[in-house]
Amino acid sequence: MSTVPSGGNRPRSAARSPALTPPADAIAPVRHPDAPAPGELLGSHYAHCFGCGDEQPHGLHLQARAGEGVSITAEFTVRPSHQGAPGLAHGGVLATALDESLGALSWLLRVVAVTGKLETDFVRPVPVDSVLFLAAEATAVSGRKIFCSATGRLGSPEGPLALRADALFVEVKVDHFIDNGRPEEIRAAMADPDQVRRARAFEVNP
Ligand SMILES: CCCCCCCC/C=C\CCCCCCCC(=O)SCCNC(=O)CCNC(=O)[C@H](O)C(C)(C)COP(=O)(O)OP(=O)(O)OC[C@H]1O[C@@H](n2cnc3c(N)ncnc32)[C@H](O)[C@@H]1OP(=O)(O)O
């Protein structure tokens, strides 16, 4: 069952990029048999991640939980440091929270994937101190392409819809990071057995 609240499952807007519509031969996303159980906290994929890392002092510290199927939920409290206009959240910060929530679906698919495209509708202003209830769901898979959607609601999982996003994530190998990341951080990550374990946990056939 979908954990993306109704309203998030609206027909995709005509304004959405065609690249976000799955091809006719796309398949339904498959929850990995070893995926964390519904309700379980997913943890961070990287301690220094701006979206979810515990050791990132400037980060959003988003904590996502597994939902049913290939879905997650997360809560995000908007802090004064997240402002764009006086008393309101910056749109880029909100897009980051959506991006991170969508990225957390990787834990359920057990694939490593990065954002290829992210389209966001900012439906309502989000004041500082708001708690945003985020819900993300994978909707289709075609080869390496993972189609997914997310919503952000104000104050509760059934609260007013503030954000909506559709995205295309693309599956990559761990080498994507090793080949492209700054060597300093890559060396540190590869020397950290906990990080290597976390990276491998995404890959079905390491
Ligand atoms: C031991 C140490 C290791 C440490 C590891 C740490 C653990 C890591 C674990 C988990 C990490 C998860 C992190 C989540 C964080 C939140 C999510 C983010 O913010 S991610 C950052 C932002 N995103 C990027 O930086 C991507 C930058 N872009 C790229 O690298 C490439 O463009 C990439 C990989 C997306 C695609 O490049 P291609 O060369 O691999 O593949 P092509 O052939 O171009 O694309 C594949 C298919 O996707 C479509 N596609 C790709 N990008 C598209 C786009 N922008 N729009 C439409 N279609 C697109 C293409 O048209 C193609 O489709 P057709 O197969 O032909 O049907």
The ligand as a MOL file (V3000), in Angstrom:
LIG
                    3D

  0  0  0     0  0            999 V3000
M  V30 BEGIN CTAB
M  V30 COUNTS 67 69 0 0 0
M  V30 BEGIN ATOM
M  V30 1 C 33.6100 2.8250 -0.1790 0
M  V30 2 C 33.3420 4.3000 -0.4390 0
M  V30 3 C 32.1100 4.5560 -1.2180 0
M  V30 4 C 31.2060 5.5670 -0.5890 0
M  V30 5 C 29.8120 5.4060 -1.0510 0
M  V30 6 C 28.8520 6.1150 -0.1690 0
M  V30 7 C 27.4990 5.4190 -0.0740 0
M  V30 8 C 26.6400 5.8720 -1.1740 0
M  V30 9 C 25.2780 5.3180 -1.0140 0
M  V30 10 C 24.2570 5.9750 -1.4990 0
M  V30 11 C 24.4150 7.3330 -2.1310 0
M  V30 12 C 23.0930 7.9270 -2.3550 0
M  V30 13 C 23.2300 9.4410 -2.3350 0
M  V30 14 C 21.8560 10.0240 -2.1630 0
M  V30 15 C 21.9180 11.5230 -1.9450 0
M  V30 16 C 20.6320 12.1310 -2.3550 0
M  V30 17 C 20.4860 12.0710 -3.8240 0
M  V30 18 C 21.4800 13.0180 -4.5010 0
M  V30 19 O 21.4410 14.2040 -4.3070 0
M  V30 20 S 22.6310 12.3240 -5.5670 0
M  V30 21 C 23.6490 13.7490 -6.0520 0
M  V30 22 C 23.0890 14.4970 -7.2230 0
M  V30 23 N 23.1680 13.7370 -8.4670 0
M  V30 24 C 24.3270 13.5660 -9.1260 0
M  V30 25 O 25.3740 14.0090 -8.7290 0
M  V30 26 C 24.2490 12.8030 -10.4130 0
M  V30 27 C 25.1500 13.4200 -11.4740 0
M  V30 28 N 24.8830 12.7730 -12.7700 0
M  V30 29 C 25.5380 11.6640 -13.1410 0
M  V30 30 O 26.4230 11.1810 -12.4600 0
M  V30 31 C 25.0850 11.0450 -14.4360 0
M  V30 32 O 24.4710 11.9930 -15.2800 0
M  V30 33 C 24.0590 9.8620 -14.1840 0
M  V30 34 C 24.7220 8.7710 -13.2900 0
M  V30 35 C 22.7670 10.3560 -13.5250 0
M  V30 36 C 23.6940 9.2250 -15.5320 0
M  V30 37 O 24.8490 9.0500 -16.2700 0
M  V30 38 P 25.2570 7.6340 -16.9340 0
M  V30 39 O 26.3500 7.9100 -17.9210 0
M  V30 40 O 25.5550 6.6260 -15.8640 0
M  V30 41 O 23.9780 7.0930 -17.6640 0
M  V30 42 P 23.1160 7.7280 -18.8740 0
M  V30 43 O 23.1620 6.7620 -19.9900 0
M  V30 44 O 23.4790 9.1490 -19.1170 0
M  V30 45 O 21.6510 7.7080 -18.2090 0
M  V30 46 C 20.9650 6.4800 -17.9390 0
M  V30 47 C 19.5250 6.6930 -18.3280 0
M  V30 48 O 18.9730 7.7580 -17.5130 0
M  V30 49 C 18.5210 8.8480 -18.3240 0
M  V30 50 N 18.8600 10.0970 -17.6630 0
M  V30 51 C 19.9590 10.3900 -16.9660 0
M  V30 52 N 19.9250 11.6440 -16.5190 0
M  V30 53 C 18.7510 12.1590 -16.9610 0
M  V30 54 C 18.1150 13.4070 -16.8210 0
M  V30 55 N 18.7050 14.4000 -16.1210 0
M  V30 56 N 16.9200 13.5940 -17.3890 0
M  V30 57 C 16.3130 12.5930 -18.0680 0
M  V30 58 N 16.8570 11.3710 -18.2400 0
M  V30 59 C 18.0570 11.1690 -17.6970 0
M  V30 60 C 19.2750 8.6730 -19.6490 0
M  V30 61 O 18.5830 9.2940 -20.7190 0
M  V30 62 C 19.3480 7.1710 -19.7750 0
M  V30 63 O 18.0960 6.7410 -20.2180 0
M  V30 64 P 17.9650 5.5240 -21.2890 0
M  V30 65 O 18.5990 4.3080 -20.6320 0
M  V30 66 O 18.7370 5.9660 -22.4830 0
M  V30 67 O 16.5070 5.3620 -21.5140 0
M  V30 END ATOM
M  V30 BEGIN BOND
M  V30 1 1 1 2
M  V30 2 1 2 3
M  V30 3 1 3 4
M  V30 4 1 4 5
M  V30 5 1 5 6
M  V30 6 1 6 7
M  V30 7 1 7 8
M  V30 8 1 8 9
M  V30 9 2 9 10
M  V30 10 1 10 11
M  V30 11 1 11 12
M  V30 12 1 12 13
M  V30 13 1 13 14
M  V30 14 1 14 15
M  V30 15 1 15 16
M  V30 16 1 16 17
M  V30 17 1 17 18
M  V30 18 2 18 19
M  V30 19 1 18 20
M  V30 20 1 20 21
M  V30 21 1 21 22
M  V30 22 1 22 23
M  V30 23 1 23 24
M  V30 24 2 24 25
M  V30 25 1 24 26
M  V30 26 1 26 27
M  V30 27 1 27 28
M  V30 28 1 28 29
M  V30 29 2 29 30
M  V30 30 1 29 31
M  V30 31 1 31 32
M  V30 32 1 31 33
M  V30 33 1 33 34
M  V30 34 1 33 35
M  V30 35 1 33 36
M  V30 36 1 36 37
M  V30 37 1 37 38
M  V30 38 2 38 39
M  V30 39 1 38 40
M  V30 40 1 38 41
M  V30 41 1 41 42
M  V30 42 2 42 43
M  V30 43 1 42 44
M  V30 44 1 42 45
M  V30 45 1 45 46
M  V30 46 1 46 47
M  V30 47 1 47 48
M  V30 48 1 47 62
M  V30 49 1 48 49
M  V30 50 1 49 50
M  V30 51 1 49 60
M  V30 52 1 50 51
M  V30 53 1 50 59
M  V30 54 2 51 52
M  V30 55 1 52 53
M  V30 56 1 53 54
M  V30 57 2 53 59
M  V30 58 1 54 55
M  V30 59 2 54 56
M  V30 60 1 56 57
M  V30 61 2 57 58
M  V30 62 1 58 59
M  V30 63 1 60 61
M  V30 64 1 60 62
M  V30 65 1 62 63
M  V30 66 1 63 64
M  V30 67 2 64 65
M  V30 68 1 64 66
M  V30 69 1 64 67
M  V30 END BOND
M  V30 END CTAB
M  END
